């Protein structure tokens, strides 16, 4: 994105950060991904790596290895939760994480307020900071063919939102109509999108793990209060 000779046209979708926090909190409590089962101790002892660049762009791998760079970021974020629980600005608000405990176990052991704080620490290092960076980067390129899009716009008026995106990208006919038809399959209300969304939802993952929690809106309200 930053090192291309020819500028890229980007549509950056922004989600409400409090909703991102709550969704991740429930998703990770349900151990819906393998990395949440890494013990804190294993992340603390993980050998660090740097991203590999090819032709001015990140390849997705660690430099000099076949290891995925995201694993390093996720591991560092889990380790940060452990360290913050023991010393630092959040230590008084978080029960101490145990070395042989994993992130999912920790979220299920502590109360929701502590769990949301722990999730914020993880998300800040993996999701929220990049989200803010990309948002600001695109805003600074106001004359470019890129734009920020609120995720809620897809729910409120999906077709109009995609029309605005393709117009900003300056896509001409007949490609524009073909791309609009393809994008319509991702819109809420389409059967394919609804099924995929339900299967991937944090609430569904919680049900599969036989876990319960307060309604999403109450957790979002708690996250706002903690902020």
NORVENFEN-V760008 format. One record per backbone hydrogen bond with DSSP energy under -1.0 kcal/mol. NH is the residue of the N-H (numbers start at 1). CO is the residue of the C=O. If there is no record, write none. Layout:
{{NH/CO} {NH/CO}}
This chain:
{{12/147} {14/149} {20/16} {21/17} {22/18} {23/19} {24/20} {25/21} {26/22} {27/23} {28/24} {29/25} {30/26} {31/28} {32/27} {36/33} {37/34} {38/35} {40/101} {41/99} {43/39} {44/40} {45/41} {52/61} {54/57} {57/54} {59/52} {62/67} {63/50} {65/62} {69/60} {73/69} {74/70} {75/71} {76/72} {77/73} {78/74} {79/75} {80/76} {81/77} {82/78} {83/79} {84/80} {85/81} {87/83} {91/88} {93/90} {94/90} {101/98} {104/36} {106/102} {107/103} {108/104} {109/105} {110/106} {115/111} {116/112} {117/113} {118/114} {119/115} {120/116} {121/117} {122/118} {123/119} {124/120} {125/121} {127/123} {128/123} {129/124} {131/127} {132/128} {133/129} {134/130} {135/131} {136/132} {137/133} {138/134} {139/135} {140/136} {144/141} {147/10} {149/12} {151/14} {153/150} {154/151} {156/152} {157/153} {161/157} {162/158} {163/159} {164/160} {165/161} {166/162} {167/163} {168/164} {169/165} {171/166} {176/172} {178/174} {179/175} {180/176} {181/177} {182/178} {183/179} {184/180} {185/182} {186/183} {187/184} {190/187} {194/190} {195/191} {196/192} {197/193} {198/194} {199/195} {200/196} {205/201} {206/202} {207/203} {208/204} {209/205} {210/207} {211/206} {219/215} {220/216} {221/217} {222/218} {223/219} {224/220} {225/221} {226/222} {227/223}}
